Amino acid sequence: AMCDRVVIDMRRGYHRTEFGMYRYDVVFRRPRDADDSREHGAARYELELWDPEVHSLVKIEDLLAEEAPDYLAFTGIPDARLVYEEALIHQLENAVDAHVHDTAGALRAFLDTRAAALERSAVEPEDVYRLGERLGYRVNAMWTHDKPTRFDVVFAKLSAPEPEPVAFASLRCCGLDYMTTKTDVVDTAEMLRELTNKGTRATARADKVLNDLLSNKKKVAAAVEKLNAPAEDVEENSAFSIVPAGKARKIRVALRSRLPAYMIPRAIIGVKSGGMPMTSNGKVDRNALPAPAVLRAKGHDDDDDARIIPYVAPDGDAEELI
């Protein structure tokens, strides 16, 4: 059977990188490499659902040291390396009840706070491996197949028959063990995808959320049309207007007492409340701001002080520095 010859392990280590968080190792064994104890398949065991209120590494260590069971296995352990991703997935899956954030920075701050709270009950996979090694157990850990931010683990005594790889035990406990016994190439490929593509379901759920949010095609089309509108059409946007000449002069006079001459603006544009174009990150969208020359051409501004002076390259080191 396939489960006798393939062992899949999460990548070990404490590194918060792609190689440490999203990669895995696979060992393929030839049938003749297996010992006699695996003649009828690897030793089977039951997985206990991890409960943060009940379980902890300290309690697992006490159990392994005092009772010394041949096998001890858990499923659904929160992965401390992926608490940020878990917080983000929760936001995507619960879009209706999720917090509304004005900016991407606000979302990141919320996720950081949420991830810090989740980390208190999460477990470092590397700590699990080291605990088993210290107490004389072989350890096999792999992602929970239907929960991308959780993992399953089995502790097996070195003196006990080699256990069924935890990835296959997880499938078996979920009624998917047929995938571990068929030998057809297509079935094998399906099984391996089931075990290793942990982001597939999360991506599918995220796509569904985004599709739901964009279901109103008319609003989307209107938004796209507005974003793609040429800059020459700014006269239709009443949010911007050239400040009248008299008022603009007063502003410049006031600024001259505080700013050097080269920093006095040649054109002053008024913006109505809430009319400033913003990017998705909550910053001013400078590309969407209308050019003063366009507004002046449309509005027939007569402010002589605000005439557009052609660009002249700096002359000398002083001007270059300025």
Buried (B, 14 or more C-beta within 10 A) or exposed (E): BBBBBBBBBBBBBEEEEEEBBBEBEEEEEEEEEBEEEBEEBBBEBEBEEBEBEEBBBEEBBEBBEEEEBBBBBBBBBBBBBBBBBBBBBBBBBEBEEBEEBEBEEEBEEBBEEBBEEBBEBBBBBBEBBBBBEEBEBBBBBBBBBBBBBBBBBBBBBEEBBBBBBBBBBBBBBBEBBEBBBBEEEEBBEEBBEBBBEBBEBBEEBBEEBEEEEEEEEEEEEEEEEEEEEEEEEBBEBEBBBBBBBEEBBEEBEEBEEEEEEEEBBEBBBBEEEEEEBEEEEEEEEEEBBBBBEBBBEBEEBEBEEBEEEEEEEEEEEEEEEE
